[in-house]
Amino acid sequence: MWFIFCKFTPPLFPFNTWRVLVLKFFGAKIEWSSKIYPSANIFMPWNLEMKKNSCLGKNVDCYNYDKISISQNSIVSQNSFLCTASHQYDSKSFDLVKAPITIKGNVWVAANCFVAPGTIMERDSVLLANSNLTQNTKKNSVYAGNPAKFRKKRY
């Protein structure tokens, strides 16, 4: 769906409105002021919620078997991967397991990050570039590394 209707559009403003409209048509709960780059990949639009002024950058991958919720003024930067599903590695049949991702207000997920299923990023938190987040963040905190660890208070 995304490939047919949106992948070809330039990242300019008037075309962003078209991308939001297409996502809304397929069940996304998304504000008109949200920004979605045409190279973003959204697996199940009906499991995406984006609030005012939120952004999915270039080549962001939303593997949303479960709900991904992005609150106001939050940015997911280029080449990041939001993953709500995995497999039960200790099961012989590798059963599918899934859990939602919640990104609260004024959060920044920097470039090339991985956010694991079930993760909650609290308000005003930051995940620095090339980090792998497998735990919840604390409000107003900076995380970095693989696995991501608390580094300092944001301000």
C-alpha positions in Angstrom: 0.0 0.0 0.0 2.7 2.5 1.1 4.9 1.6 -1.9 2.0 2.2 -4.4 0.5 5.4 -2.9 3.3 7.2 -1.1 6.8 6.0 -1.7 7.2 8.0 -4.9 6.1 11.4 -3.3 8.7 14.0 -2.6 9.2 14.9 1.1 7.7 18.4 0.6 4.8 19.8 2.6 1.9 19.3 0.2 2.8 15.7 -0.3 3.0 15.1 3.5 -0.7 15.8 3.6 -1.3 13.1 1.1 0.7 10.6 3.1 -1.2 11.5 6.3 -4.5 11.0 4.3 -3.4 7.6 3.0 -2.4 6.5 6.6 -5.7 7.7 8.0 -7.6 5.8 5.2 -5.8 2.6 6.4 -6.7 3.2 10.0 -3.8 5.2 11.5 -4.8 7.7 14.2 -2.6 10.5 13.1 -2.7 14.3 13.4 -2.5 16.4 10.2 0.6 18.2 11.6 2.6 15.0 11.8 5.4 14.5 9.4 6.1 11.2 7.7 8.9 10.9 5.2 8.0 8.9 2.0 10.8 6.4 2.7 9.4 5.4 6.1 8.0 1.9 6.2 4.8 1.3 8.2 3.9 -2.4 8.4 0.3 -2.1 9.8 -1.0 1.5 9.6 -4.0 0.7 11.9 -1.5 0.1 14.7 0.1 3.6 14.4 -0.9 6.6 16.5 0.9 10.0 16.0 0.1 13.2 17.9 0.7 16.8 16.9 4.1 17.7 15.4 5.5 14.2 15.6 7.8 12.9 13.0 8.9 9.6 11.3 12.2 10.4 9.5 13.8 9.0 6.4 13.9 5.2 6.3 12.3 4.7 9.7 10.9 1.2 10.0 7.7 0.8 12.0 7.3 -3.0 12.4 4.0 -2.5 14.3 2.4 -5.9 14.8 1.3 -4.1 18.0 0.5 -0.5 18.7 3.1 2.2 18.2 2.1 5.5 19.9 4.2 8.7 19.3 3.1 11.7 21.3 3.3 15.4 20.5 6.6 17.0 19.4 8.5 13.7 19.3 10.9 12.7 16.5 12.1 9.3 15.3 15.1 10.1 13.2 16.4 8.4 10.0 17.1 4.7 9.8 15.6 3.9 13.2 13.7 0.7 13.8 10.6 0.5 16.0 10.0 -3.2 16.6 6.8 -4.4 18.4 7.3 -8.1 17.6 9.8 -10.9 17.9 9.9 -14.6 18.4 10.1 -16.7 21.6 13.7 -17.9 21.2 13.3 -20.6 23.9 10.3 -22.2 22.2 10.8 -25.0 19.6 8.2 -23.3 17.4 9.6 -19.8 17.9 6.1 -18.4 18.8 5.4 -14.8 17.9 5.5 -12.4 20.9 4.5 -8.8 20.6 4.2 -5.7 22.8 3.4 -2.0 22.1 5.9 0.8 22.0 5.0 4.1 23.6 7.0 7.3 22.8 5.7 10.1 25.0 6.0 13.9 24.4 9.1 15.8 23.4 11.2 12.6 22.9 14.0 12.3 20.3 15.0 8.9 19.0 18.3 9.8 17.1 19.5 8.2 13.9 19.9 4.5 13.5 18.4 3.3 16.8 16.5 0.1 17.7 13.5 0.3 20.1 12.5 -3.1 21.4 8.9 -4.4 21.9 7.2 -3.2 25.1 9.4 -0.2 25.5 8.1 3.1 27.0 10.1 6.3 26.4 9.1 8.8 29.0 8.5 12.5 28.3 11.6 14.6 27.4 13.9 11.6 27.1 16.5 11.1 24.3 18.0 8.0 22.8 21.3 8.9 21.2 22.4 7.6 17.8 23.2 4.0 17.1 21.6 2.9 20.4 19.6 -0.3 21.2 16.8 0.4 23.7 15.5 -2.7 25.5 14.2 -1.0 28.7 11.9 1.9 29.6 13.5 5.3 29.9 13.0 7.8 32.8 11.6 11.2 32.2 14.0 14.0 31.1 16.9 11.5 30.7 19.5 10.7 28.0 20.3 7.1 27.0 23.0 5.7 24.8 24.8 2.5 23.9 24.1 -1.1 23.1 22.2 -1.9 25.2 21.2 1.7 25.9 22.0 2.9 29.5 21.2 6.0 31.4 23.9 8.6 30.7 22.6 11.9 32.3 19.7 14.1 32.9 18.7 16.0 29.8 18.3 19.5 31.5 
